[in-house]
Amino acid sequence: MSAPMFPLYILEAIILCLLGGIVGIVLGMVLGSITTMLMGYPVSFSMMSIIGAVGFSMIIGAIFGYLPARKAAKMAPVEALSYE
């Protein structure tokens, strides 16, 4: 059983969700700024909502990285390789 590799799956999922969250925040800020400027409203972004969005993205990454990693860690190597 490859116990040392187990946390790497979770770390990979967290990093991927973190990067996706950052890209989503940047894209949302750019499109939100453009939209509000075209409509004539002032633009403001809350730092707490940005931190909350990144944190939520990382939590989702940890949860959905842990579940498949736990299932894969319980499988026999022969069964995991022959699974289709």
Phi and psi in degrees as a GROMACS rama.xvg file:
@    title "Ramachandran Plot"
@    xaxis  label "Phi"
@    yaxis  label "Psi"
@TYPE xy
-98.6118  74.6609  SER-2
-64.5801  -38.625  ALA-3
-65.0936  -25.2381  PRO-4
-80.0863  -17.2908  MET-5
-56.7122  -47.9405  PHE-6
-66.5101  -21.4491  PRO-7
-66.4116  -33.9619  LEU-8
-62.8636  -43.604  TYR-9
-66.3033  -43.0786  ILE-10
-62.2238  -41.6972  LEU-11
-62.2604  -43.329  GLU-12
-64.8217  -40.1302  ALA-13
-65.0228  -44.0645  ILE-14
-65.1113  -42.4565  ILE-15
-63.2111  -41.7589  LEU-16
-70.1106  -33.5764  CYS-17
-63.4368  -46.8478  LEU-18
-64.0171  -41.8655  LEU-19
-63.0496  -38.7089  GLY-20
-65.0794  -41.6006  GLY-21
-64.6275  -44.5996  ILE-22
-62.0104  -41.6515  VAL-23
-64.3472  -39.5808  GLY-24
-67.108  -44.9798  ILE-25
-62.7021  -45.9054  VAL-26
-63.3314  -41.6462  LEU-27
-64.4774  -38.9688  GLY-28
-66.675  -41.9026  MET-29
-65.9321  -50.727  VAL-30
-67.0766  -36.9235  LEU-31
-64.8642  -40.1052  GLY-32
-64.6709  -44.804  SER-33
-62.3003  -45.6378  ILE-34
-64.1708  -45.8836  THR-35
-69.6562  -32.6559  THR-36
-67.8674  -39.5884  MET-37
-66.3919  -31.1727  LEU-38
-86.3903  -10.3291  MET-39
87.0943  17.4173  GLY-40
-98.6452  155.061  TYR-41
-72.7222  150.573  PRO-42
-103.112  130.464  VAL-43
-150.645  142.434  SER-44
-125.778  136.784  PHE-45
-90.2039  128.247  SER-46
-65.4868  -33.0864  MET-47
-65.9157  -37.3768  MET-48
-70.4806  -33.7033  SER-49
-66.903  -46.2594  ILE-50
-63.9469  -40.2532  ILE-51
-63.3224  -40.6807  GLY-52
-66.0656  -42.755  ALA-53
-65.8856  -42.5218  VAL-54
-62.5976  -43.5836  GLY-55
-61.9236  -41.6131  PHE-56
-61.2215  -40.7862  SER-57
-69.2756  -36.3067  MET-58
-66.1721  -43.2885  ILE-59
-60.862  -41.6267  ILE-60
-61.9643  -39.5606  GLY-61
-67.058  -42.7924  ALA-62
-66.8948  -50.6393  ILE-63
-82.1749  -2.87055  PHE-64
-91.7377  -32.1693  GLY-65
-71.7298  -43.1857  TYR-66
-60.9839  -50.8475  LEU-67
-68.7652  -31.9602  PRO-68
-66.7958  -38.8041  ALA-69
-65.0167  -41.754  ARG-70
-64.5662  -42.5725  LYS-71
-67.9237  -34.4735  ALA-72
-69.0737  -27.4019  ALA-73
-82.6894  -15.338  LYS-74
-80.5068  150.648  MET-75
-74.0419  145.402  ALA-76
-57.6394  -38.3346  PRO-77
-65.8601  -41.3374  VAL-78
-66.8131  -40.2453  GLU-79
-66.4392  -38.231  ALA-80
-74.1444  -29.1667  LEU-81
-91.8983  -3.29926  SER-82
-70.4189  130.324  TYR-83
